[in-house]
Amino acid sequence: ELGGNDPLIVLNDLSDGDLAKAADLAVAGATKNSGQRCTAVKRILVQEKVADRFVPMVLERAKAIKFGDPRDPATQLGTVVHEKAAALFEKRVHMAAEQGADVLYDPGRKGALLPPIVVDRVPHQSELVMEETFGPIVPIVRAPDDDEALIKLSNSTAFGLSSGVCTNDFRRMQKYITGLKVGTVNIWEVPGYRIEMSPFGGIKDSGNGYKEGVIEAMKSYTNVKTFSLPW
């Protein structure tokens, strides 16, 4: 497994209650562990029809996060690995803004402490969402209401590790499970959801060789033997 640029995809069949649930997943998935997980939510792809209702919910949840000294038990969001990384991620936010994105919430970086920055209308070709931004940025890409176009957009990065899809339409679930070029598709969960028994790994620049997971790891230590009998 070699890193990811994992989307949480929010489809346009959702009620306000479901959008609130999706917003919970989006913000938690982007900010837990300071966003420093290969399966963190790196891109939020929301269809245009519901975007105006969804974005304020994301903003509200991000603003409620207490960030600061990681030694303080009350802190919900601490630092990233070092100041250089934080500065890079902040730079990508500024670059996205220059490309037309709207920075809705940015309390300001202090050294390696990077707050949960919310950025709306991020161009899908922006470095912020095309590369793996390994920090607590919450980038929202407003995506077409056409499912095929959205799947193509989601597949447009070099990575293919995991994904999450929020929809209540079973046929659309099947479409995204089939169409997304990733190792894992989670319905109504963050991309990072997994159990140890399940295979885990990516495709494209997100991995090579065998997958992780108990059963798959056992397979890597075995050789398949073919035999025949005379009756």
C-alpha positions as semicolon CSV with decimal commas, in nm:
position;residue;x (nm);y (nm);z (nm)
1;E;0,000;0,000;0,000
2;L;0,155;0,325;-0,114
3;G;-0,064;0,618;-0,012
4;G;-0,390;0,755;-0,141
5;N;-0,602;1,051;-0,242
6;D;-0,929;0,916;-0,115
7;P;-1,266;1,075;-0,196
8;L;-1,584;1,088;0,005
9;I;-1,854;1,110;-0,261
10;V;-2,189;1,265;-0,168
11;L;-2,471;1,197;-0,413
12;N;-2,777;1,406;-0,486
13;D;-3,048;1,168;-0,360
14;L;-2,991;1,260;0,006
15;S;-3,227;1,434;0,247
16;D;-3,106;1,702;0,488
17;G;-3,075;1,438;0,758
18;D;-2,862;1,219;0,534
19;L;-2,651;1,518;0,430
20;A;-2,583;1,587;0,798
21;K;-2,464;1,229;0,837
22;A;-2,242;1,268;0,531
23;A;-2,100;1,592;0,674
24;D;-2,010;1,405;0,994
25;L;-1,819;1,149;0,789
26;A;-1,653;1,415;0,575
27;V;-1,513;1,624;0,859
28;A;-1,417;1,333;1,083
29;G;-1,256;1,152;0,790
30;A;-1,054;1,458;0,690
31;T;-0,933;1,563;1,036
32;K;-0,886;1,253;1,254
33;N;-0,516;1,184;1,314
34;S;-0,462;1,537;1,178
35;G;-0,548;1,399;0,836
36;Q;-0,227;1,195;0,841
37;R;-0,367;0,865;0,722
38;C;-0,339;0,711;0,379
39;T;-0,715;0,652;0,393
40;A;-0,814;0,994;0,530
41;V;-1,074;1,188;0,332
42;K;-0,856;1,393;0,096
43;R;-1,135;1,510;-0,138
44;I;-1,506;1,565;-0,080
45;L;-1,692;1,530;-0,409
46;V;-2,048;1,654;-0,371
47;Q;-2,299;1,672;-0,654
48;E;-2,414;2,022;-0,744
49;K;-2,781;1,963;-0,666
50;V;-2,716;1,924;-0,292
51;A;-2,391;2,120;-0,253
52;D;-2,548;2,443;-0,123
53;R;-2,722;2,249;0,154
54;F;-2,422;2,030;0,233
55;V;-2,139;2,284;0,254
56;P;-2,275;2,481;0,556
57;M;-2,304;2,152;0,747
58;V;-1,938;2,076;0,680
59;L;-1,836;2,427;0,783
60;E;-2,031;2,407;1,110
61;R;-1,861;2,080;1,208
62;A;-1,513;2,198;1,117
63;K;-1,551;2,515;1,323
64;A;-1,650;2,306;1,626
65;I;-1,316;2,119;1,632
66;K;-1,085;2,221;1,917
67;F;-0,732;2,235;1,779
68;G;-0,414;2,310;1,970
69;D;-0,153;2,150;2,194
70;P;-0,161;1,773;2,137
71;R;-0,060;1,724;2,502
72;D;-0,387;1,878;2,618
73;P;-0,651;1,603;2,670
74;A;-0,920;1,844;2,548
75;T;-0,750;1,889;2,211
76;Q;-0,925;1,719;1,920
77;L;-0,676;1,815;1,649
78;G;-0,303;1,850;1,704
79;T;-0,002;1,909;1,482
80;V;0,106;1,745;1,160
81;V;0,444;1,574;1,140
82;H;0,648;1,896;1,111
83;E;0,627;2,262;1,014
84;K;0,757;2,205;0,662
85;A;0,464;1,973;0,587
86;A;0,214;2,217;0,737
87;A;0,355;2,499;0,525
88;L;0,324;2,287;0,209
89;F;-0,041;2,206;0,275
90;E;-0,115;2,570;0,355
91;K;0,055;2,669;0,029
92;R;-0,169;2,430;-0,162
93;V;-0,474;2,598;-0,007
94;H;-0,347;2,938;-0,122
95;M;-0,282;2,801;-0,470
96;A;-0,637;2,663;-0,487
97;A;-0,771;3,004;-0,383
98;E;-0,576;3,166;-0,666
99;Q;-0,745;2,917;-0,900
100;G;-1,091;3,025;-0,784
101;A;-1,160;2,820;-0,471
102;D;-1,337;2,980;-0,174
103;V;-1,159;2,950;0,162
104;L;-1,449;2,938;0,408
105;Y;-1,255;2,876;0,729
106;D;-0,886;2,925;0,803
107;P;-0,797;3,029;1,160
108;G;-0,429;3,041;1,066
109;R;-0,134;2,807;1,087
110;K;0,107;2,820;1,382
111;G;0,420;2,623;1,304
112;A;0,324;2,259;1,261
113;L;-0,025;2,324;1,396
114;L;-0,256;2,330;1,096
115;P;-0,626;2,392;1,170
116;P;-0,913;2,224;0,983
117;I;-0,918;2,455;0,681
118;V;-1,242;2,435;0,481
119;V;-1,214;2,514;0,110
120;D;-1,517;2,515;-0,121
121;R;-1,537;2,511;-0,500
122;V;-1,190;2,360;-0,535
123;P;-1,105;2,305;-0,904
124;H;-1,064;1,933;-0,952
125;Q;-0,728;1,981;-1,123
126;S;-0,586;2,179;-0,828
127;E;-0,274;2,038;-0,661
128;L;-0,466;2,046;-0,333
129;V;-0,683;1,757;-0,450
130;M;-0,475;1,600;-0,727
131;E;-0,183;1,519;-0,496
132;E;-0,198;1,352;-0,155
133;T;-0,240;1,641;0,091
134;F;-0,149;1,464;0,415
135;G;-0,309;1,703;0,663
136;P;-0,643;1,822;0,806
137;I;-0,763;2,017;0,502
138;V;-1,133;1,984;0,415
139;P;-1,148;2,044;0,037
140;I;-1,488;2,040;-0,132
141;V;-1,515;1,981;-0,506
142;R;-1,857;2,055;-0,656
143;A;-1,915;1,768;-0,896
144;P;-2,155;1,710;-1,186
145;D;-2,495;1,557;-1,112
146;D;-2,426;1,302;-1,384
147;D;-2,288;0,987;-1,221
148;E;-2,064;0,887;-1,510
149;A;-1,901;1,231;-1,512
150;L;-1,851;1,217;-1,135
151;I;-1,693;0,871;-1,151
152;K;-1,457;0,995;-1,423
153;L;-1,365;1,295;-1,207
154;S;-1,302;1,075;-0,904
155;N;-1,077;0,848;-1,110
156;S;-0,876;1,140;-1,251
157;T;-0,592;1,128;-0,997
158;A;-0,290;0,898;-1,003
159;F;-0,406;0,723;-0,685
160;G;-0,653;0,441;-0,627
161;L;-0,656;0,331;-0,265
162;S;-1,001;0,368;-0,109
163;S;-1,325;0,567;-0,124
164;G;-1,652;0,633;0,053
165;V;-1,989;0,687;-0,114
166;C;-2,300;0,836;0,048
167;T;-2,620;0,734;-0,130
168;N;-2,939;0,544;-0,051
169;D;-2,993;0,422;-0,407
170;F;-2,883;0,058;-0,440
171;R;-2,840;0,078;-0,817
172;R;-2,614;0,379;-0,780
173;M;-2,417;0,198;-0,512
174;Q;-2,352;-0,079;-0,764
175;K;-2,252;0,175;-1,030
176;Y;-1,991;0,336;-0,805
177;I;-1,861;0,005;-0,670
178;T;-1,803;-0,104;-1,029
179;G;-1,681;0,226;-1,172
180;L;-1,442;0,362;-0,910
181;K;-1,082;0,256;-0,978
182;V;-0,982;0,190;-0,618
183;G;-0,905;-0,104;-0,393
184;T;-1,199;-0,039;-0,158
185;V;-1,543;0,121;-0,189
186;N;-1,727;0,182;0,139
187;I;-2,094;0,277;0,127
188;W;-2,196;0,515;0,405
189;E;-1,852;0,502;0,564
190;V;-1,525;0,690;0,541
191;P;-1,262;0,553;0,303
192;G;-1,060;0,432;0,601
193;Y;-1,323;0,189;0,729
194;R;-1,197;-0,169;0,729
195;I;-1,180;-0,488;0,931
196;E;-0,859;-0,686;0,958
197;M;-1,007;-0,987;0,781
198;S;-1,082;-0,789;0,467
199;P;-0,829;-0,739;0,186
200;F;-0,674;-0,392;0,190
201;G;-0,461;-0,222;-0,071
202;G;-0,477;-0,003;-0,376
203;I;-0,417;0,016;-0,748
204;K;-0,239;0,266;-0,974
205;D;0,007;0,469;-0,761
206;S;-0,156;0,343;-0,440
207;G;0,006;0,003;-0,431
208;N;0,154;-0,302;-0,590
209;G;0,187;-0,668;-0,505
210;Y;-0,043;-0,848;-0,264
211;K;-0,295;-0,684;-0,034
212;E;-0,289;-0,650;0,344
213;G;-0,543;-0,823;0,567
214;V;-0,526;-1,154;0,753
215;I;-0,637;-1,386;0,472
216;E;-0,448;-1,204;0,197
217;A;-0,132;-1,193;0,409
218;M;-0,156;-1,568;0,466
219;K;-0,186;-1,619;0,091
220;S;0,140;-1,430;0,039
221;Y;0,324;-1,699;0,238
222;T;0,179;-1,987;0,039
223;N;0,223;-2,134;-0,306
224;V;-0,066;-2,278;-0,501
225;K;-0,008;-2,642;-0,593
226;T;-0,196;-2,812;-0,876
227;F;-0,238;-3,189;-0,871
228;S;-0,428;-3,450;-1,070
229;L;-0,553;-3,801;-0,993
230;P;-0,591;-4,091;-1,240
231;W;-0,966;-4,136;-1,188
